[in-house]
């Protein structure tokens, strides 16, 4: 019985060691993707704010009536 438990435990440890490089690799990819998305979001928000400000605070033109 103890041998079966040890074999199962060793199998889990082996699987964890095999999966570790994959997790680290994809973790780096996801972190980079999140950073890129965050940068794009900040840029888009800055452009949106600038566009809104230019519309909101633009001097009023006299209507050509």
PDB file of N, CA, C and O in Angstrom:
ATOM      1  N   UNK A   1       0.836  -1.199   0.000  1.00  0.00           N
ATOM      2  CA  UNK A   1       0.000   0.000   0.000  1.00  0.00           C
ATOM      3  C   UNK A   1       0.878   1.258   0.000  1.00  0.00           C
ATOM      4  O   UNK A   1       0.612   2.209  -0.736  1.00  0.00           O
ATOM      5  N   UNK A   2       1.924   1.253   0.834  1.00  0.00           N
ATOM      6  CA  UNK A   2       2.825   2.407   0.909  1.00  0.00           C
ATOM      7  C   UNK A   2       3.534   2.628  -0.421  1.00  0.00           C
ATOM      8  O   UNK A   2       3.758   3.764  -0.839  1.00  0.00           O
ATOM      9  N   UNK A   3       3.883   1.527  -1.079  1.00  0.00           N
ATOM     10  CA  UNK A   3       4.560   1.656  -2.377  1.00  0.00           C
ATOM     11  C   UNK A   3       3.660   2.315  -3.414  1.00  0.00           C
ATOM     12  O   UNK A   3       4.120   3.127  -4.217  1.00  0.00           O
ATOM     13  N   UNK A   4       2.391   1.968  -3.396  1.00  0.00           N
ATOM     14  CA  UNK A   4       1.444   2.562  -4.353  1.00  0.00           C
ATOM     15  C   UNK A   4       1.344   4.069  -4.111  1.00  0.00           C
ATOM     16  O   UNK A   4       1.360   4.859  -5.055  1.00  0.00           O
ATOM     17  N   UNK A   5       1.240   4.454  -2.848  1.00  0.00           N
ATOM     18  CA  UNK A   5       1.154   5.882  -2.508  1.00  0.00           C
ATOM     19  C   UNK A   5       2.423   6.611  -2.953  1.00  0.00           C
ATOM     20  O   UNK A   5       2.347   7.714  -3.495  1.00  0.00           O
ATOM     21  N   UNK A   6       3.583   6.002  -2.727  1.00  0.00           N
ATOM     22  CA  UNK A   6       4.843   6.627  -3.128  1.00  0.00           C
ATOM     23  C   UNK A   6       4.951   6.734  -4.656  1.00  0.00           C
ATOM     24  O   UNK A   6       5.463   7.728  -5.171  1.00  0.00           O
ATOM     25  N   UNK A   7       4.481   5.735  -5.364  1.00  0.00           N
ATOM     26  CA  UNK A   7       4.516   5.774  -6.827  1.00  0.00           C
ATOM     27  C   UNK A   7       3.615   6.899  -7.341  1.00  0.00           C
ATOM     28  O   UNK A   7       4.001   7.653  -8.234  1.00  0.00           O
ATOM     29  N   UNK A   8       2.419   7.004  -6.772  1.00  0.00           N
ATOM     30  CA  UNK A   8       1.489   8.073  -7.185  1.00  0.00           C
ATOM     31  C   UNK A   8       2.087   9.441  -6.859  1.00  0.00           C
ATOM     32  O   UNK A   8       2.009  10.363  -7.671  1.00  0.00           O
ATOM     33  N   UNK A   9       2.675   9.571  -5.689  1.00  0.00           N
ATOM     34  CA  UNK A   9       3.304  10.836  -5.294  1.00  0.00           C
ATOM     35  C   UNK A   9       4.455  11.185  -6.241  1.00  0.00           C
ATOM     36  O   UNK A   9       4.594  12.336  -6.656  1.00  0.00           O
ATOM     37  N   UNK A  10       5.272  10.194  -6.578  1.00  0.00           N
ATOM     38  CA  UNK A  10       6.388  10.430  -7.495  1.00  0.00           C
ATOM     39  C   UNK A  10       5.866  10.833  -8.881  1.00  0.00           C
ATOM     40  O   UNK A  10       6.459  11.680  -9.549  1.00  0.00           O
ATOM     41  N   UNK A  11       4.769  10.232  -9.302  1.00  0.00           N
ATOM     42  CA  UNK A  11       4.190  10.592 -10.604  1.00  0.00           C
ATOM     43  C   UNK A  11       3.717  12.041 -10.602  1.00  0.00           C
ATOM     44  O   UNK A  11       3.938  12.772 -11.568  1.00  0.00           O
ATOM     45  N   UNK A  12       3.065  12.457  -9.518  1.00  0.00           N
ATOM     46  CA  UNK A  12       2.604  13.857  -9.411  1.00  0.00           C
ATOM     47  C   UNK A  12       3.785  14.823  -9.419  1.00  0.00           C
ATOM     48  O   UNK A  12       3.744  15.858 -10.085  1.00  0.00           O
ATOM     49  N   UNK A  13       4.831  14.483  -8.679  1.00  0.00           N
ATOM     50  CA  UNK A  13       6.019  15.351  -8.640  1.00  0.00           C
ATOM     51  C   UNK A  13       6.642  15.419 -10.037  1.00  0.00           C
ATOM     52  O   UNK A  13       7.052  16.492 -10.480  1.00  0.00           O
ATOM     53  N   UNK A  14       6.715  14.287 -10.727  1.00  0.00           N
ATOM     54  CA  UNK A  14       7.260  14.272 -12.087  1.00  0.00           C
ATOM     55  C   UNK A  14       6.439  15.122 -13.034  1.00  0.00           C
ATOM     56  O   UNK A  14       6.994  15.871 -13.837  1.00  0.00           O
ATOM     57  N   UNK A  15       5.124  15.015 -12.949  1.00  0.00           N
ATOM     58  CA  UNK A  15       4.260  15.836 -13.805  1.00  0.00           C
ATOM     59  C   UNK A  15       4.429  17.324 -13.496  1.00  0.00           C
ATOM     60  O   UNK A  15       4.457  18.156 -14.403  1.00  0.00           O
ATOM     61  N   UNK A  16       4.542  17.646 -12.217  1.00  0.00           N
ATOM     62  CA  UNK A  16       4.725  19.046 -11.828  1.00  0.00           C
ATOM     63  C   UNK A  16       6.034  19.585 -12.391  1.00  0.00           C
ATOM     64  O   UNK A  16       6.082  20.714 -12.878  1.00  0.00           O
ATOM     65  N   UNK A  17       7.100  18.782 -12.328  1.00  0.00           N
ATOM     66  CA  UNK A  17       8.396  19.224 -12.858  1.00  0.00           C
ATOM     67  C   UNK A  17       8.351  19.366 -14.381  1.00  0.00           C
ATOM     68  O   UNK A  17       9.001  20.249 -14.940  1.00  0.00           O
ATOM     69  N   UNK A  18       7.594  18.508 -15.049  1.00  0.00           N
ATOM     70  CA  UNK A  18       7.450  18.627 -16.500  1.00  0.00           C
ATOM     71  C   UNK A  18       6.636  19.865 -16.874  1.00  0.00           C
ATOM     72  O   UNK A  18       6.915  20.514 -17.882  1.00  0.00           O
ATOM     73  N   UNK A  19       5.644  20.184 -16.071  1.00  0.00           N
ATOM     74  CA  UNK A  19       4.765  21.309 -16.389  1.00  0.00           C
ATOM     75  C   UNK A  19       5.385  22.651 -16.016  1.00  0.00           C
ATOM     76  O   UNK A  19       4.956  23.685 -16.528  1.00  0.00           O
ATOM     77  N   UNK A  20       6.371  22.657 -15.148  1.00  0.00           N
ATOM     78  CA  UNK A  20       6.945  23.912 -14.659  1.00  0.00           C
ATOM     79  C   UNK A  20       7.481  24.804 -15.787  1.00  0.00           C
ATOM     80  O   UNK A  20       7.142  25.988 -15.809  1.00  0.00           O
ATOM     81  N   UNK A  21       8.289  24.308 -16.713  1.00  0.00           N
ATOM     82  CA  UNK A  21       8.774  25.188 -17.792  1.00  0.00           C
ATOM     83  C   UNK A  21       7.631  25.761 -18.636  1.00  0.00           C
ATOM     84  O   UNK A  21       7.691  26.913 -19.068  1.00  0.00           O
ATOM     85  N   UNK A  22       6.597  24.958 -18.867  1.00  0.00           N
ATOM     86  CA  UNK A  22       5.460  25.430 -19.663  1.00  0.00           C
ATOM     87  C   UNK A  22       4.757  26.573 -18.937  1.00  0.00           C
ATOM     88  O   UNK A  22       4.407  27.579 -19.553  1.00  0.00           O
ATOM     89  N   UNK A  23       4.553  26.422 -17.645  1.00  0.00           N
ATOM     90  CA  UNK A  23       3.883  27.459 -16.857  1.00  0.00           C
ATOM     91  C   UNK A  23       4.720  28.737 -16.842  1.00  0.00           C
ATOM     92  O   UNK A  23       4.187  29.836 -17.002  1.00  0.00           O
ATOM     93  N   UNK A  24       6.021  28.591 -16.651  1.00  0.00           N
ATOM     94  CA  UNK A  24       6.901  29.771 -16.626  1.00  0.00           C
ATOM     95  C   UNK A  24       6.890  30.462 -17.984  1.00  0.00           C
ATOM     96  O   UNK A  24       6.804  31.688 -18.063  1.00  0.00           O
ATOM     97  N   UNK A  25       6.980  29.666 -19.062  1.00  0.00           N
ATOM     98  CA  UNK A  25       7.000  30.235 -20.408  1.00  0.00           C
ATOM     99  C   UNK A  25       5.708  30.993 -20.694  1.00  0.00           C
ATOM    100  O   UNK A  25       5.744  32.147 -21.122  1.00  0.00           O
ATOM    101  N   UNK A  26       4.561  30.345 -20.457  1.00  0.00           N
ATOM    102  CA  UNK A  26       3.291  30.998 -20.756  1.00  0.00           C
ATOM    103  C   UNK A  26       3.014  32.136 -19.789  1.00  0.00           C
ATOM    104  O   UNK A  26       2.359  33.113 -20.153  1.00  0.00           O
ATOM    105  N   UNK A  27       3.506  32.021 -18.558  1.00  0.00           N
ATOM    106  CA  UNK A  27       3.362  33.131 -17.621  1.00  0.00           C
ATOM    107  C   UNK A  27       4.045  34.381 -18.143  1.00  0.00           C
ATOM    108  O   UNK A  27       3.499  35.479 -18.037  1.00  0.00           O
ATOM    109  N   UNK A  28       5.245  34.221 -18.710  1.00  0.00           N
ATOM    110  CA  UNK A  28       5.947  35.364 -19.301  1.00  0.00           C
ATOM    111  C   UNK A  28       5.191  35.937 -20.486  1.00  0.00           C
ATOM    112  O   UNK A  28       5.105  37.154 -20.648  1.00  0.00           O
ATOM    113  N   UNK A  29       4.642  35.051 -21.319  1.00  0.00           N
ATOM    114  CA  UNK A  29       3.888  35.509 -22.492  1.00  0.00           C
ATOM    115  C   UNK A  29       2.644  36.279 -22.040  1.00  0.00           C
ATOM    116  O   UNK A  29       2.343  37.350 -22.565  1.00  0.00           O
ATOM    117  N   UNK A  30       1.928  35.722 -21.064  1.00  0.00           N
ATOM    118  CA  UNK A  30       0.720  36.403 -20.585  1.00  0.00           C
ATOM    119  C   UNK A  30       1.050  37.739 -19.947  1.00  0.00           C
ATOM    120  O   UNK A  30       0.329  38.717 -20.144  1.00  0.00           O
ATOM    121  N   UNK A  31       2.146  37.789 -19.174  1.00  0.00           N
ATOM    122  CA  UNK A  31       2.508  39.037 -18.514  1.00  0.00           C
ATOM    123  C   UNK A  31       2.834  40.098 -19.556  1.00  0.00           C
ATOM    124  O   UNK A  31       2.441  41.256 -19.414  1.00  0.00           O
ATOM    125  N   UNK A  32       3.559  39.698 -20.614  1.00  0.00           N
ATOM    126  CA  UNK A  32       3.892  40.637 -21.680  1.00  0.00           C
ATOM    127  C   UNK A  32       2.626  41.099 -22.390  1.00  0.00           C
ATOM    128  O   UNK A  32       2.478  42.283 -22.692  1.00  0.00           O
ATOM    129  N   UNK A  33       1.719  40.174 -22.654  1.00  0.00           N
ATOM    130  CA  UNK A  33       0.467  40.536 -23.327  1.00  0.00           C
ATOM    131  C   UNK A  33      -0.347  41.487 -22.462  1.00  0.00           C
ATOM    132  O   UNK A  33      -0.925  42.446 -22.972  1.00  0.00           O
ATOM    133  N   UNK A  34      -0.400  41.232 -21.155  1.00  0.00           N
ATOM    134  CA  UNK A  34      -1.126  42.122 -20.261  1.00  0.00           C
ATOM    135  C   UNK A  34      -0.499  43.500 -20.226  1.00  0.00           C
ATOM    136  O   UNK A  34      -1.206  44.508 -20.214  1.00  0.00           O
ATOM    137  N   UNK A  35       0.837  43.553 -20.209  1.00  0.00           N
ATOM    138  CA  UNK A  35       1.527  44.846 -20.188  1.00  0.00           C
ATOM    139  C   UNK A  35       1.226  45.616 -21.467  1.00  0.00           C
ATOM    140  O   UNK A  35       0.999  46.825 -21.430  1.00  0.00           O
ATOM    141  N   UNK A  36       1.225  44.920 -22.594  1.00  0.00           N
ATOM    142  CA  UNK A  36       0.939  45.573 -23.872  1.00  0.00           C
ATOM    143  C   UNK A  36      -0.497  46.093 -23.876  1.00  0.00           C
ATOM    144  O   UNK A  36      -0.754  47.215 -24.313  1.00  0.00           O
ATOM    145  N   UNK A  37      -1.420  45.286 -23.394  1.00  0.00           N
ATOM    146  CA  UNK A  37      -2.817  45.693 -23.353  1.00  0.00           C
ATOM    147  C   UNK A  37      -2.985  46.901 -22.432  1.00  0.00           C
ATOM    148  O   UNK A  37      -3.725  47.832 -22.750  1.00  0.00           O
ATOM    149  N   UNK A  38      -2.301  46.882 -21.299  1.00  0.00           N
ATOM    150  CA  UNK A  38      -2.389  48.007 -20.372  1.00  0.00           C
ATOM    151  C   UNK A  38      -1.842  49.276 -20.979  1.00  0.00           C
ATOM    152  O   UNK A  38      -2.405  50.354 -20.786  1.00  0.00           O
ATOM    153  N   UNK A  39      -0.735  49.157 -21.721  1.00  0.00           N
ATOM    154  CA  UNK A  39      -0.149  50.338 -22.363  1.00  0.00           C
ATOM    155  C   UNK A  39      -1.107  50.882 -23.420  1.00  0.00           C
ATOM    156  O   UNK A  39      -1.318  52.092 -23.512  1.00  0.00           O
ATOM    157  N   UNK A  40      -1.682  49.987 -24.213  1.00  0.00           N
ATOM    158  CA  UNK A  40      -2.633  50.432 -25.233  1.00  0.00           C
ATOM    159  C   UNK A  40      -3.838  51.107 -24.588  1.00  0.00           C
ATOM    160  O   UNK A  40      -4.348  52.109 -25.090  1.00  0.00           O
ATOM    161  N   UNK A  41      -4.287  50.536 -23.459  1.00  0.00           N
ATOM    162  CA  UNK A  41      -5.444  51.111 -22.776  1.00  0.00           C
ATOM    163  C   UNK A  41      -5.130  52.525 -22.284  1.00  0.00           C
ATOM    164  O   UNK A  41      -5.944  53.436 -22.435  1.00  0.00           O
ATOM    165  N   UNK A  42      -3.935  52.703 -21.690  1.00  0.00           N
ATOM    166  CA  UNK A  42      -3.555  54.035 -21.201  1.00  0.00           C
ATOM    167  C   UNK A  42      -3.446  55.028 -22.349  1.00  0.00           C
ATOM    168  O   UNK A  42      -3.868  56.177 -22.219  1.00  0.00           O
ATOM    169  N   UNK A  43      -2.876  54.589 -23.482  1.00  0.00           N
ATOM    170  CA  UNK A  43      -2.765  55.488 -24.632  1.00  0.00           C
ATOM    171  C   UNK A  43      -4.142  55.860 -25.164  1.00  0.00           C
ATOM    172  O   UNK A  43      -4.394  57.022 -25.482  1.00  0.00           O
ATOM    173  N   UNK A  44      -5.025  54.884 -25.261  1.00  0.00           N
ATOM    174  CA  UNK A  44      -6.367  55.153 -25.777  1.00  0.00           C
ATOM    175  C   UNK A  44      -7.118  56.105 -24.845  1.00  0.00           C
ATOM    176  O   UNK A  44      -7.818  57.011 -25.297  1.00  0.00           O
ATOM    177  N   UNK A  45      -6.960  55.885 -23.535  1.00  0.00           N
ATOM    178  CA  UNK A  45      -7.630  56.759 -22.572  1.00  0.00           C
ATOM    179  C   UNK A  45      -7.084  58.186 -22.673  1.00  0.00           C
ATOM    180  O   UNK A  45      -7.842  59.151 -22.568  1.00  0.00           O
ATOM    181  N   UNK A  46      -5.767  58.319 -22.877  1.00  0.00           N
ATOM    182  CA  UNK A  46      -5.164  59.648 -23.005  1.00  0.00           C
ATOM    183  C   UNK A  46      -5.665  60.334 -24.275  1.00  0.00           C
ATOM    184  O   UNK A  46      -5.969  61.526 -24.256  1.00  0.00           O
ATOM    185  N   UNK A  47      -5.752  59.590 -25.376  1.00  0.00           N
ATOM    186  CA  UNK A  47      -6.258  60.181 -26.624  1.00  0.00           C
ATOM    187  C   UNK A  47      -7.708  60.595 -26.465  1.00  0.00           C
ATOM    188  O   UNK A  47      -8.114  61.665 -26.917  1.00  0.00           O
ATOM    189  N   UNK A  48      -8.489  59.732 -25.815  1.00  0.00           N
ATOM    190  CA  UNK A  48      -9.907  60.029 -25.622  1.00  0.00           C
ATOM    191  C   UNK A  48     -10.080  61.289 -24.778  1.00  0.00           C
ATOM    192  O   UNK A  48     -10.909  62.144 -25.088  1.00  0.00           O
ATOM    193  N   UNK A  49      -9.292  61.396 -23.712  1.00  0.00           N
ATOM    194  CA  UNK A  49      -9.376  62.569 -22.831  1.00  0.00           C
ATOM    195  C   UNK A  49      -8.968  63.823 -23.593  1.00  0.00           C
ATOM    196  O   UNK A  49      -9.605  64.868 -23.456  1.00  0.00           O
ATOM    197  N   UNK A  50      -7.911  63.727 -24.394  1.00  0.00           N
ATOM    198  CA  UNK A  50      -7.451  64.891 -25.154  1.00  0.00           C
ATOM    199  C   UNK A  50      -8.497  65.306 -26.176  1.00  0.00           C
ATOM    200  O   UNK A  50      -8.744  66.497 -26.362  1.00  0.00           O
ATOM    201  N   UNK A  51      -9.114  64.334 -26.839  1.00  0.00           N
ATOM    202  CA  UNK A  51     -10.131  64.661 -27.837  1.00  0.00           C
ATOM    203  C   UNK A  51     -11.341  65.306 -27.166  1.00  0.00           C
ATOM    204  O   UNK A  51     -11.898  66.279 -27.676  1.00  0.00           O
ATOM    205  N   UNK A  52     -11.739  64.763 -26.027  1.00  0.00           N
ATOM    206  CA  UNK A  52     -12.881  65.321 -25.310  1.00  0.00           C
ATOM    207  C   UNK A  52     -12.586  66.745 -24.860  1.00  0.00           C
ATOM    208  O   UNK A  52     -13.435  67.630 -24.963  1.00  0.00           O
ATOM    209  N   UNK A  53     -11.370  66.955 -24.360  1.00  0.00           N
ATOM    210  CA  UNK A  53     -10.996  68.291 -23.885  1.00  0.00           C
ATOM    211  C   UNK A  53     -10.975  69.268 -25.048  1.00  0.00           C
ATOM    212  O   UNK A  53     -11.415  70.408 -24.896  1.00  0.00           O
ATOM    213  N   UNK A  54     -10.469  68.848 -26.216  1.00  0.00           N
ATOM    214  CA  UNK A  54     -10.393  69.774 -27.341  1.00  0.00           C
ATOM    215  C   UNK A  54     -11.794  70.144 -27.826  1.00  0.00           C
ATOM    216  O   UNK A  54     -12.011  71.260 -28.296  1.00  0.00           O
ATOM    217  N   UNK A  55     -12.739  69.222 -27.715  1.00  0.00           N
ATOM    218  CA  UNK A  55     -14.118  69.536 -28.115  1.00  0.00           C
ATOM    219  C   UNK A  55     -14.779  70.411 -27.056  1.00  0.00           C
ATOM    220  O   UNK A  55     -15.432  71.407 -27.368  1.00  0.00           O
ATOM    221  N   UNK A  56     -14.597  70.018 -25.806  1.00  0.00           N
ATOM    222  CA  UNK A  56     -15.304  70.700 -24.725  1.00  0.00           C
ATOM    223  C   UNK A  56     -14.825  72.135 -24.542  1.00  0.00           C
ATOM    224  O   UNK A  56     -15.623  73.040 -24.297  1.00  0.00           O
ATOM    225  N   UNK A  57     -13.515  72.333 -24.663  1.00  0.00           N
ATOM    226  CA  UNK A  57     -12.959  73.648 -24.348  1.00  0.00           C
ATOM    227  C   UNK A  57     -12.572  74.432 -25.594  1.00  0.00           C
ATOM    228  O   UNK A  57     -11.873  75.440 -25.495  1.00  0.00           O
ATOM    229  N   UNK A  58     -13.017  73.985 -26.766  1.00  0.00           N
ATOM    230  CA  UNK A  58     -12.722  74.729 -27.987  1.00  0.00           C
ATOM    231  C   UNK A  58     -13.497  76.038 -27.971  1.00  0.00           C
ATOM    232  O   UNK A  58     -14.641  76.075 -27.516  1.00  0.00           O
ATOM    233  N   UNK A  59     -12.886  77.112 -28.463  1.00  0.00           N
ATOM    234  CA  UNK A  59     -13.622  78.390 -28.488  1.00  0.00           C
ATOM    235  C   UNK A  59     -14.824  78.299 -29.419  1.00  0.00           C
ATOM    236  O   UNK A  59     -14.756  77.680 -30.481  1.00  0.00           O
ATOM    237  N   UNK A  60     -15.891  78.906 -29.022  1.00  0.00           N
ATOM    238  CA  UNK A  60     -17.116  78.889 -29.827  1.00  0.00           C
ATOM    239  C   UNK A  60     -16.939  79.807 -31.030  1.00  0.00           C
ATOM    240  O   UNK A  60     -16.434  80.924 -30.918  1.00  0.00           O
ATOM    241  N   UNK A  61     -17.365  79.311 -32.167  1.00  0.00           N
ATOM    242  CA  UNK A  61     -17.284  80.125 -33.374  1.00  0.00           C
ATOM    243  C   UNK A  61     -18.611  80.843 -33.571  1.00  0.00           C
ATOM    244  O   UNK A  61     -19.674  80.305 -33.259  1.00  0.00           O
ATOM    245  N   UNK A  62     -18.540  82.041 -34.080  1.00  0.00           N
ATOM    246  CA  UNK A  62     -19.764  82.779 -34.368  1.00  0.00           C
ATOM    247  C   UNK A  62     -20.478  82.095 -35.532  1.00  0.00           C
ATOM    248  O   UNK A  62     -19.866  81.781 -36.553  1.00  0.00           O
ATOM    249  N   UNK A  63     -21.739  81.876 -35.368  1.00  0.00           N
ATOM    250  CA  UNK A  63     -22.483  81.185 -36.415  1.00  0.00           C
ATOM    251  C   UNK A  63     -22.634  82.119 -37.624  1.00  0.00           C
ATOM    252  O   UNK A  63     -22.865  83.319 -37.472  1.00  0.00           O
ATOM    253  N   UNK A  64     -22.500  81.557 -38.796  1.00  0.00           N
ATOM    254  CA  UNK A  64     -22.620  82.324 -40.051  1.00  0.00           C
ATOM    255  C   UNK A  64     -24.095  82.347 -40.448  1.00  0.00           C
ATOM    256  O   UNK A  64     -24.542  81.507 -41.229  1.00  0.00           O
ATOM    257  N   UNK A  65     -24.842  83.297 -39.918  1.00  0.00           N
ATOM    258  CA  UNK A  65     -26.281  83.325 -40.209  1.00  0.00           C
ATOM    259  C   UNK A  65     -26.622  84.476 -41.134  1.00  0.00           C
ATOM    260  O   UNK A  65     -27.787  84.658 -41.488  1.00  0.00           O
TER     261      UNK A  65
END
